[in-house]
Amino acid sequence: MLCFWHHEVMLLTLRYGAIDAALLTSYRPGSRPINIEYFTEFSDVLERCSKYCRCYIVGDINVHFDDVLSPHNRRLQQLLHNFGLQDYVRQATNNKSHQLNMFVTSDC
């Protein structure tokens, strides 16, 4: 498990024959601030995952993916785009009607 100040991640990698994949689980406590350090850490995690042909990221990062005006969401979406990743959750995932969870994938 990789532990960063702003979130916790667990990375499982598999390279066997034609299989080249990474599965990452990520959790960012809502009590931790979203700041430049968070995005720096998350970018480092995404860079590690980008070394694999298939990348799957699941977790709760407590960023409102559904808020298109949120600067945190826009920055996170840009990071995902930069690494060729896309989030596939399109509905509320908490009791306050926000999407806080993600299922992100990349396939080569």
C-alpha positions in Angstrom: 0.0 0.0 0.0 1.2 3.5 -0.9 0.4 6.1 1.8 0.4 9.7 1.0 -0.6 12.6 3.3 -3.7 13.5 1.4 -5.0 10.0 0.4 -4.4 6.3 0.7 -3.9 4.0 -2.3 -3.3 0.4 -2.8 -1.8 -0.7 -6.1 -1.9 -4.2 -7.4 0.0 -4.9 -10.6 0.0 -7.9 -12.9 2.3 -8.7 -15.7 2.0 -12.2 -17.1 2.3 -13.1 -20.8 -0.1 -10.7 -22.7 -1.6 -9.4 -19.4 -0.2 -6.1 -18.3 -2.5 -4.4 -15.8 -2.8 -2.3 -12.7 -5.6 -2.1 -10.3 -5.6 0.9 -7.9 -7.9 1.6 -5.0 -7.9 5.1 -3.7 -9.4 6.9 -0.7 -9.1 10.5 0.2 -10.7 11.3 3.5 -13.1 14.2 3.3 -11.5 15.8 6.3 -8.2 16.3 4.4 -8.0 19.5 2.3 -7.8 19.4 -1.4 -4.8 21.4 -2.4 -1.8 21.4 -4.7 -0.1 18.7 -2.7 -3.1 16.4 -3.2 -2.9 16.9 -7.0 0.8 16.4 -7.0 0.5 13.1 -5.1 -2.4 11.9 -7.3 -0.4 12.7 -10.4 2.5 10.6 -9.1 0.1 7.7 -8.5 -1.4 8.1 -12.0 2.1 8.2 -13.5 2.9 4.8 -11.8 -0.3 3.3 -13.2 0.3 4.6 -16.7 3.2 2.2 -17.2 0.6 -0.6 -17.6 -1.4 -1.3 -20.7 -4.7 -1.6 -18.7 -5.3 0.5 -15.7 -8.4 0.3 -13.4 -8.9 2.8 -10.6 -11.7 2.6 -8.1 -12.3 4.5 -4.9 -13.8 7.4 -3.0 -11.8 10.5 -3.3 -14.4 13.0 -2.0 -14.3 15.3 -5.0 -17.7 16.2 -6.5 -17.3 14.8 -10.0 -20.8 16.0 -10.9 -20.0 19.7 -10.2 -18.7 21.0 -13.5 -17.9 24.4 -12.0 -15.7 23.0 -9.3 -12.0 23.9 -9.8 -11.1 20.6 -8.0 -13.2 18.6 -10.4 -11.8 20.4 -13.5 -8.3 19.8 -12.3 -8.9 16.2 -11.6 -10.6 15.6 -14.9 -7.6 17.3 -16.6 -5.2 14.9 -14.8 -7.2 11.9 -15.9 -7.3 13.1 -19.5 -3.5 13.8 -19.4 -3.0 10.1 -18.6 -5.5 8.8 -21.0 -8.0 7.8 -18.3 -11.8 8.2 -18.1 -14.3 8.0 -15.3 -17.4 5.9 -16.0 -19.6 6.6 -13.0 -22.4 8.9 -14.1 -24.7 9.0 -11.1 -24.8 10.1 -7.5 -22.8 7.8 -5.1 -23.6 9.4 -1.7 -26.8 10.4 0.2 -26.4 14.1 -0.7 -26.8 13.4 -4.5 -23.1 13.9 -5.4 -20.7 11.6 -7.2 -17.8 11.1 -4.9 -16.7 7.7 -6.1 -14.9 6.8 -9.3 -14.4 3.9 -11.7 -11.6 5.0 -14.0 -10.1 2.9 -16.8 -7.6 2.9 -19.5 -7.1 0.3 -22.2 -4.4 0.3 -24.9 
